[in-house]
C-alpha cells in the first residue's frame, strides 16, 4: 500500500506544480498543454541542478526562472509564427532558442554556444526533453557564417546581444529574404539597435510583461538589402 500512496502523493505534487507554472505563464498569455509543461519542468530541474555547478543564469529562484526565462522566451509566440529553421546565437542556458522548441516542436534549431560546459548542458536538455532536430554547435556567429554554404534561416534569435554593428550584418548574410530577426534586449539597447542597423525594417518594440525595460524586437530585411 505504501508505494501506491507515495506514487499518488508524487502525482498530486506534480499537478500542483503544473498549475503554478501555468499561473505564472498567464502573465504572458501562454496556455501550454500538459506535455509542454512536463518538458519545461524537466528543463527547469536540470537548469537548477546544473546552475549550482556552472554559472548558467544569475536567477536562482525557480518561479523567477519560469517568468524571466521561459515566459519571456515564449512570449514571442504572441507576435510571430516560428517555422522552418531557427538559429539561436549565444544560446547560454538555452534562452530563447532551446526554450522555443517547447512552443514550436517542429522547428529545426541550431544553437551556437562557444562555451563547452554550456554546450554539455544544452545537449543534456535536448536528450532529457526528447527534443528533435536540434544541433548544438561551438562556433561564434562570424565563424558559423564563414563556414556556412548556402545555408539560410527562417528565424535568427539572440538575447541580450551587443555590438549590433557587427551582429546584424553577419546575421543578415544567412537570413532568408523573407526571414526574421528576433532579439530580446533592453530599451536602451533597442535605441542603439535602430540607429546602427539600416538593412532591417523593425516592427514596433514589444514590451515584455514583468520585464521592466526589456523588449522584443522583430525585424525583417528591407527590400533589396541582401
C-alpha positions in Angstrom: 0.0 0.0 0.0 2.8 2.4 0.9 4.3 2.6 -2.6 0.9 3.3 -4.0 0.4 6.2 -1.6 3.8 7.6 -2.4 3.0 7.4 -6.1 -0.3 9.3 -5.6 1.5 12.0 -3.5 4.0 12.5 -6.2 1.3 12.8 -8.9 -0.6 15.3 -6.8 2.6 17.3 -6.2 3.4 17.4 -9.9 -0.2 18.5 -10.7 0.1 21.4 -8.2 3.4 22.3 -9.7 1.9 22.3 -13.2 -0.9 24.6 -12.0 1.6 27.0 -10.5 3.6 27.1 -13.7 0.5 27.8 -15.8 -0.5 30.6 -13.4 3.0 32.2 -13.8 2.8 31.9 -17.6 -0.6 33.6 -17.7 1.2 36.9 -17.4 2.5 36.2 -20.9 -0.8 35.0 -22.4 0.6 31.4 -22.6 -1.5 28.3 -22.2 0.7 25.3 -22.6 -0.6 21.7 -22.6 0.5 19.1 -20.1 3.2 17.7 -22.3 4.7 21.1 -22.8 4.6 21.8 -19.1 6.3 18.5 -18.4 9.1 19.4 -20.8 9.5 22.7 -19.1 9.7 21.1 -15.7 12.4 18.7 -16.8 14.3 21.6 -18.3 13.8 23.6 -15.2 15.0 20.8 -12.9 18.2 20.3 -15.0 18.8 24.1 -15.0 18.5 24.3 -11.2 20.9 21.4 -10.7 23.5 22.4 -13.3 23.4 26.0 -12.2 24.8 25.1 -8.8 27.9 23.9 -10.6 28.3 26.1 -13.6 27.1 29.7 -14.0 24.2 29.3 -16.4 22.0 32.1 -15.0 22.1 34.6 -12.2 18.5 33.8 -11.4 18.3 31.2 -8.6 14.6 31.1 -7.8 12.6 28.5 -9.8 9.5 30.7 -10.2 11.5 33.6 -11.4 13.2 31.3 -13.9 9.8 30.4 -15.2 8.8 34.0 -15.8 12.2 35.6 -16.6 13.5 32.9 -18.9 10.7 30.6 -20.1 7.9 33.2 -20.1 10.0 35.9 -21.8 11.3 33.5 -24.4 7.9 32.0 -25.3 6.2 35.4 -25.3 7.3 36.0 -28.9 4.7 33.4 -30.0 2.1 36.0 -29.4 3.6 38.1 -32.1 5.4 35.9 -34.6 5.0 32.4 -36.0 8.2 30.5 -36.0 8.6 27.7 -38.5 11.2 26.0 -40.6 14.8 26.7 -39.4 16.0 28.6 -36.4 19.5 29.8 -35.5 20.0 30.9 -31.9 23.2 32.9 -31.3 24.9 32.7 -27.9 22.5 30.2 -26.5 23.9 30.0 -23.0 21.3 28.2 -20.9 19.1 27.8 -24.0 17.0 31.1 -23.9 15.4 31.8 -26.1 16.4 29.3 -28.7 16.0 25.9 -27.0 13.0 27.0 -24.9 11.2 27.8 -28.2 11.3 24.1 -29.0 8.6 23.7 -26.3 6.2 26.1 -28.2 7.3 25.2 -31.7 8.4 21.5 -31.6 8.7 21.2 -35.4 11.4 23.9 -35.6 14.8 22.7 -36.9 17.1 24.5 -34.5 20.9 25.2 -34.5 22.3 26.6 -31.2 25.6 28.5 -31.2 27.4 28.3 -27.9 31.2 28.6 -27.7 31.5 27.5 -24.0 31.9 23.8 -23.7 30.2 23.3 -20.3 27.2 25.2 -21.5 27.1 23.1 -24.7 27.1 20.0 -22.5 24.1 21.4 -20.6 22.2 22.1 -23.8 22.8 18.6 -25.1 21.6 17.2 -21.8 18.3 19.2 -22.0 17.8 18.1 -25.6 18.2 14.5 -24.5 16.1 14.7 -21.4 13.3 16.6 -23.1 13.4 14.4 -26.2 13.7 17.5 -28.4 14.1 16.6 -32.1 16.1 18.4 -34.8 18.4 20.3 -32.5 22.1 20.8 -33.3 24.4 22.3 -30.7 27.4 24.0 -32.3 30.6 25.6 -30.8 31.1 28.4 -33.3 30.6 32.1 -32.7 28.3 33.8 -35.3 31.2 35.1 -37.5 32.8 31.6 -37.6 29.5 29.9 -38.4 28.7 32.3 -41.2 32.1 31.8 -42.8 31.6 28.0 -42.7 28.0 28.1 -44.0 27.5 27.3 -47.6 24.1 28.3 -49.0 22.5 27.9 -45.5 19.8 30.4 -44.7 17.5 30.5 -41.7 13.8 31.5 -41.4 14.4 32.9 -37.9 17.6 34.1 -36.1 17.3 34.8 -32.4 19.5 36.3 -29.7 19.0 37.5 -26.2 20.9 40.4 -24.6 23.2 40.7 -27.6 25.5 43.6 -28.0 27.7 45.1 -30.8 24.8 45.4 -33.2 27.1 47.0 -35.8 28.8 43.5 -36.1 26.0 41.2 -35.2 23.3 42.3 -37.6 25.4 42.4 -40.8 26.6 38.9 -40.1 23.1 37.6 -39.3 21.7 39.2 -42.5 24.1 37.0 -44.6 22.4 33.8 -43.5 18.8 35.1 -43.1 16.2 34.1 -45.6 15.0 37.0 -47.7 11.6 36.7 -46.1 13.0 35.6 -42.7 13.0 37.5 -39.4 15.4 38.6 -36.6 14.0 38.3 -33.1 16.0 40.0 -30.4 15.4 40.2 -26.6 17.1 43.4 -25.4 16.7 46.4 -23.1 15.1 49.7 -24.2 18.5 51.5 -24.3 19.9 48.7 -26.5 16.8 49.0 -28.7 17.5 52.7 -29.4 21.1 51.8 -30.3 19.9 49.0 -32.5 17.7 51.2 -34.5 20.4 53.7 -35.1 23.1 51.2 -36.1 21.2 48.9 -38.5 19.9 50.2 -41.8 19.3 46.9 -43.6 16.4 45.8 -41.3 12.9 47.1 -41.0 11.9 46.8 -37.4 8.4 46.4 -36.0 7.2 48.3 -33.0 9.2 47.1 -30.0 7.2 44.6 -27.8 7.2 45.4 -24.1 7.7 42.2 -22.1 5.3 41.6 -19.2 7.1 41.8 -15.9 10.2 42.7 -17.9 10.7 46.3 -16.7 12.6 47.8 -19.6 13.2 44.6 -21.6 11.7 44.3 -25.0 11.4 42.0 -28.0 12.5 43.5 -31.4 11.4 41.7 -34.5 12.9 42.8 -37.8 12.9 41.8 -41.5 15.1 42.6 -44.4 14.4 45.8 -46.3 13.7 45.4 -50.0 17.0 44.8 -51.8 19.0 44.7 -48.6 20.5 41.3 -49.5 
